[in-house]
Amino acid sequence: MRGQCILVVCCLILQAVSRCEALSGRTIANTARSYIGETRWSESSNYQGLRGQPKCNIFVADVVSQAGGSVPRRYGVRGIIGAGEWGSRWSFYLGVSPCWKNFDRPQIGDVIGYGGHVGIMTGPGKTTSAAQYRVVENNWGFRSGQSPVYWRYIC
């Protein structure tokens, strides 16, 4: 009986600690901003053997991972979900993940997907994303006529 009580108390402590240590949007945003100007995720880089291909989705996955979170994968180690998944509020992979939730209003650190591109909200009306030549911060996703989808990491 005593062993069971100790186990229950330990589980309650671990649950409380994990809630307190939830990954904040600010941490994700600051991690993304730390890569502004970096060329690793540019189309011309050979990062992950993908020279000549957009890597905005890989940038998002790397940032979230570096910040302490994770993104859903399609298959195996290299199966990072694409920008199209982030741009769909009906994404299967994000929808079944307990750590990602779709929201109508963005907050700092949210992942924003639209039109085959994905980035991270890093300030009011600002996103940081891997563009053609380097990681940039601009108003992509907040421009007139755009209707992006917002995903928030909640674990």
C-alpha atoms as one frame of an Amber mdcrd trajectory, in Angstrom:
protein
   0.000   0.000   0.000   2.784   2.430   0.907   4.521   1.774  -2.426   1.301
   2.544  -4.318   0.896   5.837  -2.432   4.451   6.851  -3.254   3.853   5.979
  -6.908   0.664   8.069  -7.006   2.412  11.045  -5.382   5.320  10.779  -7.838
   2.899  10.694 -10.775   1.055  13.766  -9.476   4.336  15.646  -9.074   5.434
  14.710 -12.600   2.090  15.839 -14.023   2.335  19.172 -12.207   5.909  19.718
 -13.370   5.059  18.871 -16.979   2.211  21.400 -16.911   4.514  24.058 -15.516
   7.138  23.351 -18.134   4.833  23.562 -21.148   6.615  25.031 -24.133   5.744
  28.702 -24.525   5.026  30.431 -27.793   7.608  33.052 -26.853  10.293  30.338
 -26.711   9.330  29.095 -30.174   9.291  32.654 -31.556  12.659  33.559 -30.030
  14.190  30.382 -31.409  12.854  31.191 -34.895  14.124  34.782 -34.726  17.595
  33.570 -33.743  17.939  32.110 -37.258  17.086  35.278 -39.234  19.623  35.575
 -42.062  20.620  31.898 -41.863  20.879  30.148 -45.255  20.688  26.516 -44.069
  17.007  26.261 -45.071  17.321  28.152 -48.392  16.316  26.449 -51.623  19.930
  26.449 -52.821  21.286  24.701 -49.722  21.705  20.948 -49.693  20.358  20.651
 -46.148  18.943  17.154 -45.669  19.891  16.392 -49.281  17.173  18.679 -50.651
  19.043  21.153 -52.861  16.669  23.169 -55.039  13.616  22.481 -52.885  11.777
  24.738 -50.428  12.515  23.862 -46.807  10.090  26.096 -44.915   8.463  23.042
 -43.321  11.849  21.713 -42.222  12.683  25.122 -40.742   9.479  25.019 -38.675
  10.166  21.444 -37.524  13.761  22.295 -36.599  12.721  25.422 -34.678   9.972
  23.656 -32.731  12.357  20.786 -31.945  15.153  23.171 -30.894  12.664  24.962
 -28.619  11.753  21.651 -26.969   8.653  20.528 -28.867   7.925  18.193 -31.750
   5.962  18.159 -34.986   4.014  15.245 -36.469   5.779  13.089 -39.048   4.350
  11.253 -42.029   6.740   8.333 -42.040  10.156   7.559 -40.621  12.705  10.127
 -39.550  12.515  12.279 -42.692   8.747  12.356 -42.968   8.250  15.893 -41.685
   4.800  17.127 -42.652   4.733  19.589 -45.529   3.616  23.199 -45.702   0.294
  22.059 -47.137  -0.519  20.230 -43.901   0.175  23.378 -41.876  -2.063  25.335
 -44.243  -5.046  23.045 -43.734  -7.290  23.314 -40.693  -8.319  19.725 -41.537
  -4.779  18.311 -41.467  -4.910  14.652 -40.495  -1.426  14.626 -38.957  -1.904
  17.771 -36.887  -5.494  16.859 -36.071  -4.559  13.573 -34.413  -1.626  15.068
 -32.519  -2.439  15.845 -28.888   0.127  18.657 -28.914  -1.207  20.779 -31.782
  -4.472  22.695 -31.867  -5.951  24.936 -34.551  -6.931  28.476 -33.504  -8.713
  31.330 -35.271  -6.598  34.110 -33.760  -2.808  33.849 -33.841  -0.452  34.303
 -30.922   3.311  34.695 -30.775   4.891  31.303 -31.487   2.002  29.907 -33.532
   2.829  28.098 -36.762   1.134  29.796 -39.708   0.451  27.956 -42.957  -0.954
  29.315 -46.194  -0.596  28.666 -49.923   2.188  26.090 -49.735   4.330  28.080
 -47.289   4.727  27.915 -43.513   6.338  30.129 -40.893   6.203  31.088 -37.233
   4.497  34.174 -35.818   7.284  36.114 -34.129   5.618  39.464 -33.510   2.440
  41.433 -34.145   1.794  41.034 -37.877   5.199  39.345 -38.345   6.328  35.863
 -39.263   9.753  34.289 -39.496  10.163  31.692 -42.220  12.632  30.090 -44.591
  12.415  32.007 -47.854  14.198  31.351 -51.137  17.614  32.664 -50.054  17.550
  32.872 -46.237  15.398  32.950 -43.127  13.476  36.227 -43.037  11.063  38.074
 -40.792   8.305  39.943 -42.620   4.527  40.324 -42.841   3.897  37.102 -44.775
   0.647  35.549 -43.565  -0.734  38.939 -42.562  -0.916  40.518 -46.003  -4.158
  41.655 -47.562  -5.992  38.757 -49.195  -4.192  36.030 -47.243  -6.210  33.681
 -45.054  -3.687  31.498 -43.226  -4.294  28.708 -40.758  -2.871  28.975 -37.233
  -1.581  25.994 -35.262  -0.492  26.275 -31.629   1.754  23.908 -29.705  -0.062
  23.144 -26.444   2.122  20.503 -24.754
